[in-house]
Amino acid sequence: MNDNPSEVRENIIFIGDMYETDVTGAHNAGIKSAWLNKKGECDAKGLATYNCTSVEQLLDVLFRKKIKGCINEENVK
């Protein structure tokens, strides 16, 4: 990641289902995260860019479709 300019980082979404390793790691690297949060856990630290509870929601986020039920739907364009 250190070799990539910041404008490239803005185009990356790291997908993961483990908050501490995936979401926190992406945040620490300065990239967006899509948390596949099937258990509906609370994002207490507020680090997840997108917090989706199903694969369908995740796919909609990736394809930039506005969907009902995705916790951060205002970020989806």
MARMIKE-827969 format. One line per 3 residues: number of its first residue (from 0); for each residue x negated, y negated, z of N, C-alpha, C. Coordinates in pm, whole numbers, plus 32768, in hexadecimal, padded with zeros to 4 digits. Each point is the difference from the previous one (the first is absolute). Layout:
NUM	X/Y/Z/X/Y/Z/X/Y/Z | ...
***
This chain:
0	7FAF/8078/8000/8051/7F88/8000/7FAB/7F82/8000 | 7F89/8007/8039/7FAD/7F88/8006/7FD5/7FD0/7F76 | 8000/805A/7F9F/7FD6/7FDA/7F79/806F/7FBF/7FB0
3	807D/8009/8030/8072/7FCA/7FB6/8021/7F73/802F | 801A/7FA6/7FA3/802B/7F78/8027/8089/8003/8043 | 801D/7F9A/804D/807D/7FFD/804D/807C/8006/7FA9
6	7FFB/7FCA/7F86/8077/8005/7FAB/8022/808E/7FD7 | 7F9F/8058/7FFE/801B/808D/7FE3/8042/8040/8079 | 7FD6/7FDF/8077/803C/8035/8079/8095/7FE2/8007
9	8028/7F8E/7FCE/808D/7FDA/8002/8055/805C/7FAA | 7FC3/8046/7FA3/804A/8059/7FA7/8000/8091/8030 | 7FC3/801B/8072/7FF7/8088/8035/8067/8015/806E
12	8044/8072/7FFC/8058/802A/806D/7FD0/8089/802D | 7FD5/800B/807B/7FD6/8080/8038/807B/8045/8039 | 8015/807D/7FD8/8075/804B/802E/7FD5/8065/8069
15	8047/8003/806F/7FE0/8061/8067/8075/8018/805E | 7FF6/806E/8049/806B/8021/805F/7FD1/7FFD/8090 | 7F84/7FDE/8017/7FCB/7FF8/8088/7FDD/7F6F/8020
18	8045/7FC9/8061/7FF3/7F72/801E/7F71/7FD9/8026 | 7FCA/8044/8063/7F7D/7FD7/8035/7F91/800A/7F98 | 8000/8069/7FB0/7F93/800E/7F9F/801F/7FBB/7F7C
21	8076/8012/7FCC/8021/7FCD/7F7A/8023/7F6C/8000 | 8062/7FDB/8050/802E/7F74/8002/7F96/7FA5/803E | 7FCB/8029/8072/7F9A/7FAF/8041/7F83/7FF6/7FAA
24	7FDA/806F/7FC3/7F8A/8001/7FA8/8011/7FA4/7F89 | 8074/8005/7FC1/801A/7FA7/7F8E/7FFD/7F6E/802C | 803F/7FE4/8071/7FFF/7F78/8035/7F71/7FCF/8019
27	7FB0/8055/803E/7F75/7FDC/801D/7FAE/7FEC/7F81 | 8026/8044/7F94/7FBB/7FF1/7F80/8034/7F89/7FB0 | 806B/7FC3/8031/8038/7F8C/7FBB/8057/8022/7F89
30	803E/8078/8003/8059/8026/7F94/808C/801E/8036 | 8062/7FFB/7FA8/808A/801C/8026/8010/8095/801F | 8064/801D/8053/801D/808B/801F/8093/801E/7FED
33	801A/8079/7FD1/8088/8033/7FF9/8004/8076/8060 | 8044/7FEF/806E/8007/8066/8068/8079/8059/7FE5 | 7FE6/807E/7FE6/806B/8061/7FF1/8024/802F/808C
36	8061/7FBE/8039/8025/800B/808C/807E/8054/800E | 7FF4/8082/7FE6/8075/8059/7FFF/8042/800E/8089 | 7FB7/7FE2/806A/8038/800C/8087/8045/7F7F/802D
39	7FF5/7F96/7FB1/803F/7F81/8023/7FC3/7FBE/8079 | 7F7E/800F/800E/7FBA/7FC6/8073/7FF5/7F69/7FF4 | 7FEC/7FBF/806F/7FF3/7F6F/8005/7F74/7FD5/7FD3
42	7FFA/7F99/7FAF/7F81/7FC5/7FD7/7FDC/7F95/8067 | 7FD9/802E/8076/7FEB/7FA6/8072/7F94/7F96/7FE6 | 7F9D/8022/7FB1/7F94/7FA1/7FE3/801F/7FA9/7F87
45	8068/8022/7FB6/8027/7FAF/7F8C/7F9B/8004/7F8F | 7FBB/806F/7FEE/7F96/8008/7F9B/802D/8037/7F7A | 806C/804E/7FFC/802B/803D/7F83/803C/7F97/7FA3
48	7FCF/7FFC/7F86/8039/7FA4/7F9D/808B/8030/7FD8 | 800C/8081/7FE7/807F/8040/7FDF/8013/8075/805E | 8075/800A/803B/801F/8068/8061/8079/804C/7FCC
51	7FE8/8073/7FC1/806B/804C/7FC0/8013/8085/8045 | 807D/8026/800E/8021/807B/8048/8019/8077/7FA5 | 7FF1/7FEE/7F7D/8013/806F/7FA3/7FA5/7FED/7F88
54	7FE9/806E/7FBA/7FB0/7FF9/7F85/8048/7FAB/7F98 | 8085/8006/7FFE/804E/7FAF/7FA2/7FE5/7F6B/8017 | 8001/7FD4/807C/7FE3/7F74/801F/7F72/7FDD/7FD6
57	7FA4/8059/8019/7F74/7FE8/7FDC/7FF3/7FF0/7F68 | 803F/8056/7FB5/7FFB/7FF5/7F6E/803E/7F7E/7FD0 | 806D/7FD7/803F/803D/7F81/7FDC/7FA2/7F8B/801B
60	7FB9/8005/806F/7F9E/7F97/801E/7F94/7FFD/7F96 | 7FCF/8075/7FDC/7F94/8007/7F9E/802B/7FCF/7F76 | 807F/8014/7FDF/8032/7FD4/7F7F/8044/7F78/8008
63	7FF1/7FBE/8074/8031/7F77/8014/8096/7FF0/7FEF | 804C/8064/802C/8091/7FF5/7FFC/8030/7FD9/808B | 805B/7FA2/8006/8038/7FDA/8081/8061/806D/802D
66	7FEC/8030/8079/8052/806D/8033/803A/7FDD/8087 | 806F/803A/801F/803E/7FEE/8082/7FC2/8065/8060 | 7FDA/7FD3/8074/7FD0/805B/8066/7F6A/7FFD/8017
69	7FB3/7FCC/7FA2/7F70/7FF6/8017/7FEB/7F8C/8060 | 7FBB/8017/806A/7FF6/7FA0/806D/7FC7/7F7B/7FD0 | 7FA3/8002/7FA4/7FC3/7F85/7FD0/8030/7FDD/7F74
72	8082/800D/7FE4/8031/7FF0/7F7A/7FEC/7F73/7FC9 | 7FEA/7F9D/8055/7FE8/7F79/7FCB/7F7B/7FF8/7FB8 | 7FA6/8060/8017/7F7F/8003/7FBC/8007/8042/7F77
75	806D/8043/7FE2/800D/8047/7F81/8038/7FA1/7F99 | 7FBD/7FF3/7F92/802B/7FA1/7F97/8027/804B/7F83
***
